Amino acid sequence: MVKLAISAAAVSLMALAGPVMAQNIIVVAHGQANDPFWSVVKNGAAMAGEHTGATVDFRAPEIFDMVAMGQLIEAAVNQQPDGIVVSIPDADALGPSIRRAVEAGIPVISMNAGADVAAEMGALLHVGQSEFDAGVTAGERLAEMGGTKAICVNQEVGNVSLDQRCAGFAEGFGNPVQVIPTQNDPTEVQSRVRAALESDPEVDTVLGLGASLVGEPAVAAVEALGRDDVLIASFDLSAGFLEAVSDGRAAFAIDQQQYLQGYLPVVFLALHAEYGLMPGGDVPSGPNLVTQDAAGLVIDLSAQGIR
């Protein structure tokens, strides 16, 4: 709560002071171009640019590719911006590029992925959620709801943050969990979820790691099989998955408020460049469980690319 209060105070100061002098801030994210989750992060960063007067350049590889992402960070360093925002799904692959930015005197804030390694790389702070702890929360809740055997569907194999989600889920669930790897393709996800349920009728719980790419196809797979006994939950939000939660066809969504992950680092870096201001610690943007009673309230915001 203290960290969130600091963040709110920083944003309030920015609003009172008016737009700062134009700063150049580069955001390098790992999210794939076809993932709606990352469009919300980008929307947040763009809005922060409008609110501060900063120029925000949002960059990401076309596919989940750590070599390409490292090259994007290197290119950003060469441009000597006033700040760099970066996600860190693979510390070993991206560490050298991030440390080069810090050594060059460029302020770096990490967001979304990398909370456990950001400080050792020299990042000023991290905006995001503990993926492992969020997984534990999801597992505990689904076990309380009666789940006894589960699959955790990973649509981006190699992303350490997603591995942490499944590991936390297994710990919190306390019952058998099988990780199902897939490609970032809703059609394949639906097929793999359906196959897993058909091959093992004892599976009664499905956790997706992305709402639009996994959560929605998982709901479709379960409905196609007529399995109304299967509990379905997903990380992150989409209008379609929230509708399933609101209708009782899915249990809940886990919201990390990725709009804040795009918005706050840009605001912090703009304030830092202009006034030398910076919060004193990491900012937890989640997790927040969106259950049936709250789902309807955020459907429109999700469709607008804000939630």
C-alpha positions in Angstrom: 0.0 0.0 0.0 2.9 2.4 0.8 4.4 1.7 -2.6 1.1 2.4 -4.3 0.7 5.6 -2.4 4.1 6.7 -3.5 3.2 5.9 -7.1 -0.1 7.9 -6.8 1.8 10.8 -5.3 4.2 10.9 -8.2 1.5 10.8 -10.8 -0.4 13.6 -8.9 2.7 15.7 -8.9 3.1 15.3 -12.6 -0.6 16.3 -13.1 -0.1 19.4 -11.0 3.1 20.4 -12.6 1.6 20.1 -16.1 3.3 18.3 -19.0 7.1 18.1 -18.6 9.6 19.1 -21.2 9.6 16.6 -24.1 11.6 13.5 -23.1 12.5 10.5 -25.2 11.6 7.2 -23.7 11.9 3.8 -25.4 9.9 0.8 -24.3 11.1 -2.6 -25.3 8.7 -5.5 -24.5 8.8 -9.2 -25.3 5.2 -9.5 -26.2 4.3 -10.9 -29.5 2.5 -8.7 -32.0 -0.7 -10.9 -32.1 -1.1 -10.9 -28.3 -3.9 -8.5 -27.2 -2.4 -8.3 -23.7 0.5 -6.2 -25.0 -1.7 -3.8 -26.9 -3.1 -2.7 -23.4 0.5 -2.2 -22.2 1.2 -0.1 -25.3 -2.0 1.9 -24.7 -0.8 2.7 -21.2 2.6 3.8 -22.4 1.0 6.0 -25.1 -1.3 7.6 -22.6 1.6 8.4 -20.3 3.3 10.1 -23.2 0.3 12.3 -23.7 0.1 13.1 -20.0 3.8 14.0 -19.7 4.6 15.4 -23.1 7.3 12.6 -23.5 7.9 11.0 -26.8 7.3 7.2 -26.3 8.7 4.6 -28.8 7.2 1.2 -28.1 9.1 -1.7 -29.6 8.7 -5.5 -29.6 9.9 -8.5 -31.7 7.3 -10.0 -34.0 7.6 -13.4 -32.2 9.0 -14.4 -28.8 12.6 -14.1 -29.7 15.2 -13.2 -27.0 18.0 -12.6 -29.6 15.8 -10.1 -31.4 14.7 -8.4 -28.2 18.3 -8.1 -27.1 19.1 -6.4 -30.4 16.2 -4.0 -29.8 17.6 -3.0 -26.4 21.0 -2.5 -27.9 19.6 -0.3 -30.6 17.7 1.7 -27.9 20.9 2.2 -25.9 22.7 3.5 -29.0 20.0 6.2 -29.3 20.8 7.5 -25.7 17.2 8.1 -24.7 16.2 9.8 -21.4 15.0 6.4 -20.2 14.3 2.8 -21.2 11.5 0.6 -20.0 12.1 -3.1 -20.5 10.4 -6.4 -19.7 12.8 -9.3 -18.6 11.4 -12.7 -19.5 14.9 -14.2 -19.7 17.6 -12.6 -17.5 20.5 -14.6 -19.0 19.6 -13.6 -22.5 18.8 -9.9 -21.9 21.0 -9.1 -18.9 24.1 -8.0 -20.9 22.0 -5.5 -23.0 20.2 -4.1 -19.9 23.5 -3.7 -18.0 25.0 -1.9 -21.0 22.1 0.6 -20.8 22.7 1.2 -17.1 26.5 1.5 -17.6 25.8 4.1 -20.3 23.9 6.2 -17.7 20.5 5.6 -19.0 17.8 5.1 -16.3 16.0 1.8 -16.7 12.7 0.6 -15.2 11.6 -3.0 -15.7 7.9 -4.0 -16.1 5.8 -7.1 -16.3 8.5 -9.7 -16.2 11.8 -9.7 -14.2 10.8 -8.6 -10.7 13.3 -11.0 -9.1 16.3 -10.0 -11.2 15.7 -6.3 -12.1 17.5 -4.8 -9.2 20.7 -6.9 -9.7 20.8 -5.6 -13.3 20.6 -2.0 -12.2 17.0 -1.2 -12.9 15.6 1.6 -10.7 12.4 -0.3 -9.9 9.9 -2.9 -11.3 6.2 -2.4 -12.1 4.4 -5.7 -12.1 3.3 -8.6 -10.1 5.0 -11.6 -8.5 4.1 -14.3 -11.1 4.8 -17.2 -8.7 2.7 -15.7 -5.9 -0.1 -14.9 -8.4 0.0 -18.6 -9.4 -0.2 -19.7 -5.8 -3.2 -17.5 -5.3 -4.9 -19.0 -8.3 -4.1 -22.5 -7.2 -5.4 -22.0 -3.7 -8.7 -20.5 -5.0 -9.3 -23.3 -7.5 -8.6 -26.0 -4.9 -11.1 -24.3 -2.6 -13.6 -24.4 -5.4 -13.2 -28.2 -5.6 -10.5 -28.7 -8.3 -8.6 -32.0 -7.9 -6.6 -32.4 -11.0 -5.4 -29.7 -13.4 -3.6 -28.6 -16.5 -1.7 -25.4 -16.8 -1.6 -24.2 -20.5 1.6 -22.4 -21.5 1.3 -20.6 -24.8 4.8 -19.0 -24.7 7.3 -21.7 -23.9 10.6 -20.2 -22.8 9.1 -17.2 -21.0 10.3 -17.6 -17.4 7.4 -15.6 -16.1 4.9 -18.1 -17.4 6.9 -21.0 -16.0 6.7 -19.2 -12.6 2.9 -18.9 -13.0 2.6 -22.7 -13.5 5.0 -23.5 -10.7 3.1 -21.2 -8.3 -0.2 -22.7 -9.4 1.1 -26.2 -8.7 2.2 -25.3 -5.2 -1.1 -23.5 -4.4 -3.3 -26.1 -5.9 -1.7 -28.9 -4.0 -3.0 -31.6 -6.4 -1.7 -33.0 -9.6 -0.9 -30.4 -12.3 0.3 -31.1 -15.8 1.8 -28.3 -17.9 0.5 -28.3 -21.5 2.9 -26.4 -23.9 1.3 -24.8 -27.0 2.1 -22.2 -29.6 0.7 -18.7 -29.4 -2.3 -19.8 -31.5 -5.9 -20.0 -30.1 -6.9 -22.7 -32.5 -4.0 -25.0 -31.4 -4.8 -24.1 -27.7 -8.4 -25.2 -28.1 -7.3 -28.5 -29.7 -4.7 -29.2 -27.0 -7.0 -28.5 -24.2 -9.7 -30.6 -25.7 -7.2 -33.5 -26.2 -6.0 -33.2 -22.6 -9.6 -33.4 -21.3 -10.5 -36.3 -23.5 -7.4 -38.3 -22.7 -7.9 -37.9 -18.9 -11.5 -37.4 -17.8 -10.2 -36.8 -14.2 -8.9 -33.4 -15.2 -11.4 -31.0 -13.8 -9.4 -27.7 -13.7 -7.8 -25.6 -16.5 -5.5 -22.6 -15.8 -4.7 -20.5 -18.8 -1.8 -18.0 -18.8 -3.4 -15.5 -21.2 -7.1 -14.7 -21.4 -7.6 -14.2 -25.1 -5.1 -16.7 -26.4 -5.8 -19.5 -23.8 -8.7 -18.6 -21.6 -11.2 -18.1 -24.3 -10.2 -21.2 -26.4 -10.2 -23.3 -23.1 -13.8 -22.2 -22.5 -14.7 -23.2 -26.1 -13.0 -26.6 -25.7 -14.8 -27.4 -22.5 -18.2 -26.3 -23.9 -17.6 -28.5 -27.0 -17.1 -31.5 -24.8 -20.2 -30.6 -22.6 -18.0 -30.7 -19.5 -19.8 -28.2 -17.2 -17.9 -29.7 -14.3 -14.5 -28.2 -15.4 -13.2 -25.1 -13.5 -11.6 -22.6 -15.9 -9.5 -19.6 -14.8 -7.0 -17.5 -16.7 -4.3 -14.9 -16.1 -5.1 -11.5 -17.5 -8.2 -10.1 -19.1 -10.1 -10.1 -22.3 -13.7 -9.0 -23.0 -14.6 -12.5 -24.2 -13.1 -14.3 -21.1 -14.7 -11.8 -18.8 -18.1 -12.5 -20.4 -17.5 -16.2 -19.6 -16.7 -15.3 -16.0 -19.8 -13.1 -15.8 -22.0 -15.9 -17.2 -20.5 -18.5 -14.8 -18.8 -20.4 -17.6 -15.4 -19.6 -16.1 -14.3 -19.2 -12.5 -12.2 -16.0 -12.5 -9.5 -14.0 -14.2 -6.2 -12.8 -12.6 -5.7 -9.2 -13.4 -2.2 -7.7 -13.2 -3.4 -4.3 -14.5 -1.0 -4.2 -17.5 -2.1 -0.8 -18.4 -0.3 0.4 -15.3 2.8 -1.5 -16.4 2.9 0.6 -19.6 1.8 3.9 -18.0 3.7 4.2 -14.7 7.3 3.5 -15.9 7.0 6.2 -18.6 5.6 8.7 -16.0 8.3 7.8 -13.5 11.1 8.2 -16.1 9.7 11.5 -17.4 9.5 12.8 -13.8 13.0 11.5 -13.2 14.5 13.2 -16.2 12.8 16.5 -15.4 12.9 16.7 -11.6 15.1 13.8 -10.4 12.1 12.1 -8.8 11.7 8.3 -8.5 9.6 6.1 -6.1 11.6 4.3 -3.5 10.7 0.7 -4.4 8.9 -1.6 -6.7 5.2 -1.1 -7.6 2.9 -4.2 -7.4 0.3 -3.8 -10.1 -1.4 -7.1 -9.2 -2.6 -9.8 -8.7 -6.3 -9.0 -8.4 -8.9 -11.8 -8.9 -11.8 -10.7 -11.1 -14.8 -13.0 -10.1 -18.3 -13.2 -11.4 -19.6 -10.4 -9.3 -17.0 -7.9 -10.7 -16.5 -9.2 -14.2 -19.3 -7.2 -15.8 -17.9 -3.9 -14.5 -14.6 -4.3 -16.4 -15.8 -5.8 -19.7 -16.2 -2.5 -21.5 -12.8 -1.3 -20.2 -11.2 -4.5 -21.5 -12.8 -4.0 -24.9 -11.4 -0.5 -24.9 -7.9 -1.8 -24.3 -7.6 -0.4 -20.7 -8.2 -3.5 -18.5 
